[in-house]
């Protein structure tokens, strides 16, 4: 996994995340059809850019770090496939929140 991220680094204020896998079974063991599965809005940050540039040229620091768990908006993000896994690219300001560990 780490090898893929050495080849791809987000630019400026962009963040690469990996969505959590949706539940395919209920607690009772019943399989959930793909069309009925809820869209997972939580993800783990796997790579971050250096930050956006302000009007005076200073770098605005990122609000998330690698390993943070974040809440995503329902729509948005750019899907990227790296080594047969799906990742999503968001801007730092698109996140709705960050979970404390």
C-alpha positions in Angstrom: 0.0 0.0 0.0 2.8 2.5 0.9 4.4 2.0 -2.5 1.3 3.3 -4.3 1.4 6.5 -2.3 5.0 7.2 -3.2 3.9 7.3 -6.8 0.9 9.6 -6.1 1.0 12.6 -3.8 -1.9 15.1 -3.6 -1.2 18.7 -4.6 -1.9 21.8 -2.6 -5.0 21.4 -0.3 -6.1 18.0 -1.6 -6.5 14.9 0.5 -6.6 11.2 -0.6 -9.0 9.1 1.4 -10.0 5.4 1.5 -13.7 4.9 2.3 -14.8 2.3 4.8 -16.2 -0.8 3.3 -20.1 -0.9 3.6 -21.7 -3.6 5.7 -22.9 -6.5 3.6 -24.5 -8.5 6.4 -26.8 -7.5 9.2 -25.9 -8.6 12.8 -28.4 -11.5 12.3 -26.4 -12.7 9.3 -28.8 -11.6 6.6 -27.1 -10.5 3.3 -27.9 -6.9 2.3 -28.4 -6.4 -1.5 -26.0 -3.9 -3.1 -28.8 -1.5 -4.0 -30.0 -1.3 -0.4 -26.6 -0.7 1.2 -26.2 2.7 2.7 -23.5 4.9 1.3 -20.5 5.0 3.6 -19.7 8.6 4.5 -16.6 7.8 6.7 -13.1 7.4 5.4 -9.5 7.2 6.5 -6.9 9.8 5.3 -4.1 8.1 3.5 -2.2 11.0 1.9 -2.3 14.8 2.2 -0.9 17.7 0.2 1.2 20.5 1.6 -1.6 23.0 1.9 -3.2 25.8 0.0 -1.4 29.1 -0.6 -2.9 32.3 0.9 -3.1 35.6 -0.9 0.3 36.7 0.5 2.0 33.4 -0.5 2.1 31.7 2.8 1.0 28.1 3.1 -2.2 27.5 5.0 -1.7 24.3 7.0 -4.0 21.2 6.4 -6.7 20.5 9.0 -6.2 16.7 8.7 -3.3 14.3 8.9 -2.6 10.8 7.6 -4.5 8.3 9.6 -7.3 10.6 10.6 -10.9 9.4 10.3 -13.1 12.0 8.5 -16.8 12.5 7.7 -17.3 13.0 3.9 -20.1 14.9 2.1 -22.7 12.7 0.5 -21.6 13.7 -3.0 -18.3 14.9 -4.4 -14.7 13.7 -4.6 -12.8 12.3 -7.5 -12.4 8.6 -7.7 -8.9 7.3 -8.2 -7.8 3.7 -8.7 -4.3 2.8 -7.4 -3.1 -0.8 -7.4 -6.7 -2.2 -7.8 -8.1 -0.2 -4.9 -10.5 2.7 -5.0 -9.5 6.0 -3.3 -11.1 9.4 -3.4 -9.6 12.8 -3.7 -11.2 15.7 -1.8 -10.2 19.3 -1.0 -9.4 19.9 2.7 -12.4 22.2 3.1 -14.8 19.6 1.8 -14.8 17.5 4.9 -17.7 17.8 7.3 -15.8 16.7 10.3 -13.0 14.7 11.9 -13.4 11.9 14.4 -11.3 12.0 17.6 -9.3 8.9 18.3 
